[in-house]
Amino acid sequence: MDYIQFGQTELKVSQLCLGTMSMGNSAWKSWVLDEPDSVPILRRPRPGHQLFDMADWYSTVAMRSRGRNLLNMTGRERLVLATKVFTR
C-alpha cells in the first residue's frame, strides 16, 4: 500500500479510501447494506489500508456499527476515519 502526506500534518494515509455510505442500516435507504452484510466489505481492503470515509448522515447507526467492526479488526492506532459535517 502506498501512503501520502495528509495536508501539512505529519500523518500519512493510504492513497485509497474506502467509502462507507452504502453500509449501516437498510431502514435509511433500501440500497444500504445492513451491518452483517457490510462486515465482509470492511475486511476486504488491501493490507495496510487504513483510511475510511464516513459521515453521520450516511445512515441512522452507520458510524457506530462501522467503528465497532473496524475496531474488532485492528487497533485504533491503525485507523484513519475521515468524516464531514454538513446536515442540519
For each residue, the residues with C-beta under 8 A, 3 or more apart:
1: 14 15 16 46 47 48 49
2: 14 15
3: 12 13 14 15 48
4: 12 13 15
5: 8 9 11 12
6: 9 11 12 13 80
7:
8: 5
9: 5 6
10:
11: 5 6 80
12: 3 4 5 6
13: 3 4 6 17 50 51 80
14: 1 2 3 17 48 49 50 51 80
15: 1 2 3 4
16: 1 45 46 49 51
17: 13 14 51 52 53 82
18: 41 42 45 49 51 52 53
19: 22 53
20: 23 24 38 42 52 53 54 58 62 66
21: 32 53 55 58
22: 19 31 32 33 38
23: 20 32 33 35 38 41 42 58 59 62 65 66
24: 20 28 32 33 34 35 38 58 59 60 61 62 63 65 66
25: 28 32 34 35 59 60 61 62 65
26: 29 30 31 32 33 34
27: 60
28: 24 25 32 58 59 60 62
29: 26 32 59
30: 26
31: 22 26
32: 21 22 23 24 25 26 28 29 58 59 62
33: 22 23 24 26 37 38 41
34: 24 25 26 37 38
35: 23 24 25 38 39 61 65 69
36: 39
37: 33 34 40
38: 20 22 23 24 33 34 35 41 42 65 66 69
39: 35 36 42 43 69
40: 37 43 44
41: 18 23 33 38 44
42: 18 20 23 38 39 45 52 66 69 70 73
43: 39 40 73
44: 40 41
45: 16 18 42 49
46: 1 16 49
47: 1
48: 1 3 14
49: 1 14 16 18 45 46
50: 13 14 74 78 79 80
51: 13 14 16 17 18 80 82
52: 17 18 20 42 66 70 79 80 81 82
53: 17 18 19 20 21 82 83
54: 20 58 62 63 66 67 81 82 83
55: 21 58 63 83 84 86
56: 63 83 85 87
57: 86 87
58: 20 21 23 24 28 32 54 55 62 63
59: 23 24 25 28 29 32 62
60: 24 25 27 28
61: 24 25 35 64 65
62: 20 23 24 25 28 32 54 58 59 65 66
63: 24 54 55 56 58 66 67 83
64: 61 67 68
65: 23 24 25 35 38 61 62 68 69
66: 20 23 24 38 42 52 54 62 63 69 70
67: 54 63 64 70 71 81
68: 64 65 71 72
69: 35 38 39 42 65 66 72 73
70: 42 52 66 67 73 74 79 81
71: 67 68 74 75 76 79
72: 68 69
73: 42 43 69 70
74: 50 70 71 78 79
75: 71 78 79
76: 71 79
77:
78: 50 74 75
79: 50 52 70 71 74 75 76
80: 6 11 13 14 50 51 52
81: 52 54 67 70
82: 17 51 52 53 54
83: 53 54 55 56 63
84: 55
85: 56
86: 55 57
87: 56 57
88:
